[in-house]
């Protein structure tokens, strides 16, 4: 996901499910954030050393 987002400059998105159990956001500052059920997922990626920047 990071590599795809790195190629998409200047756009923002907000992603959730029908139950609104999570929220994933990506803004024009290239900041990825997560809340709800997705917060644990993002924290796990970071703990495992997933790349958070394409540069």
Secondary structure, 3 states (H helix, E strand, C coil): CHHHHHCCCCCCEEEECCCCCEEEEECCCCCEEEEEHHHHHHHHHHHCCCCCCCC
